[in-house]
């Protein structure tokens, strides 16, 4: 893939407060970059106050930032990628936890990686995002982005739900299930995979529809094109009409749903740029992850 940026010198670090306690790694990275003649500031990320944090990130990222280094794990990188979507700033993840699919670097490799970034020896991958809009009580909610997945899951009751799925306005199926996962290719190795969905190349453009604990033995994950508009409606299953569900965006923001409410999902106009330094393919990463479970 062609290198799209040159003379990378201006960095910004987003740090998971629980993965880098005391900010030791963050400050080591900042000092290293400053000694090499670059610029570097940082932001401490938490999972709380999702909306406020989202806006705060955009405020504190310096205007001329050329790369965001994310310290934590895949979850931290997912949140940063979603929150900074459309800013035109590529990200690279440093894994301070268990092996992930998204974070390419580890603590012991981060300084060599910074050298390569200064020397402009890197590639950039473009990852699609999903945009989801909840229509609840007849009122349309604002669009929320997701890099991994948008999930509808039952709330409050042990009973399953009936979820009516349509694609481009055409009825597809009614799932009697605990929920539905709408996933990007990047998210195919997450919750969707654990629910029986396929693993796909993260650089692909498509949407995965995967039921969660479906009570229909023939229910399978379905893959549709990236230009599809997927609508999921909470149908009435009980006379009391007391079915409730939650919409979850990348495991963070939550929207409450009742019978008759809908979720509309499509490919977002914005994308995420991920920096790649190594020639390690997705298949190599996948093979290594599979070997862990043997």
Buried (B, 14 or more C-beta within 10 A) or exposed (E): EEEEBEEBBBBBBBBBBBBBEEBEBBBBBBEBBEEBEBBBBBBBBEBEEBEEBBEBBEEEBEEEBBBBBBBBBBBBBBBBBBBBBEBEBBBBBBBBBEEBBBBBBBBEBBBEBBEBBBEEEBBBBEBBBBBBBBBBEEEEBEBBBBBBBBBBBBBEEEEBBBBBBBBEEEEBBBBBBBBBBBBBBBBBBBBBBEBBBBBBEBBBBBBBBBBBBBEEEEBBBBBBEBEBBBBBBBBEBEEEEEBBBBBBBBBBBEBEBBBBBBBBBBBBEBBBBBBBBBEEEBEEBBEEBEEEEE
